[in-house]
Amino acid sequence: MRLTALASFFSRPIDEIVLDVDAATACGELLQALESGEARAANRLEGGGWCANTWVKTGILLVFRLSGLAEFPAWPGGAVDKTAFSPRTLTLADGVRNVPGGTSVRRGARLCPGVVLMPPSFVNVGAWVGAGTMVDSHALVGSCAQVGERVHLSAGVQVGGVLEPAGALPVIIEDGCFLGALSGLFEGVVLKARAVLAPGVILTASTTVYDLVQGRELKGEIPEGAVVVPGTRPAKGDWAMARGLSLYAPCIVKYRDAGTDAATALEAALR
């Protein structure tokens, strides 16, 4: 099917789609379209916002319903997964450097040329990883997460995917962002272009971020070029105050400047 036909096929409620040969064919073509970059789980709007492609996510969910379990003995240590999601084997033609050591890429994930995968890392179905991005050791790119170009996901970074509900926006990381070690993004939070997360920053769509530069509170989206560090704020109430308790409060302490660019510069030789 062409992309428009796939979009029409999967635009129906998932419970109304008959699990037959046509559905199986459409699911296979959807996975191929995701891997080639023809389809993606979220698209950028003209105004700079993002929207989920509900039909794509519905299609991925249908793939799970159509698939039984199978063994993949060729995978180191053996593996058992849904039949449609055999571990991908990358070749020179993909233009991706997959360093040996246990990295796994699931079917339906888009890896643009120039991506570097350090071991062990994992990229799940529906994810998009842009050109020149490095996925460092022990990093996760969750289902349907959208990662832009020239992004660095440092060691241990967790980019949570949002596969369901189908209409929910997945985690978005725009071009040029830098995520420090052991940081994490979850629940459809959006990291705008060139933003920086210091090591250990954890953000969800409901996390309040305190912008110390602009004097405002933000949720769900980190502005372009913002530098976010872990912080704390006093817990409310006499009992908490008497014990000196504090709550997690990530803070924007600056916006990118020449010093930030130098500290987060990506080494072209590694790519």
Secondary structure, DSSP 8 states (H G I E B T S, - for coil): --HHHHHHHHTS-GGGS--SHHHHHHHHHHHHHHHHTSS-SEEE-TTS-EEE-HHHHHHHHHHHHH--EEE-TTSTT--EEETT-------GGGT-EE-SSS-EE-TT-EE-TT-EE-SS-EE-TT-EE-TT-EE-TT-EE-TT-EE-TT-EE-TT-EE----SSTTS---EE-TT-EE-TT-EE-TT-EE-TT-EE-TT-EE-TT--EEETTTTEEE-SEE-TTEEEE--EEE-SSHHHHHTT-EEE--EEEEE--HHHHHHT---GGG-
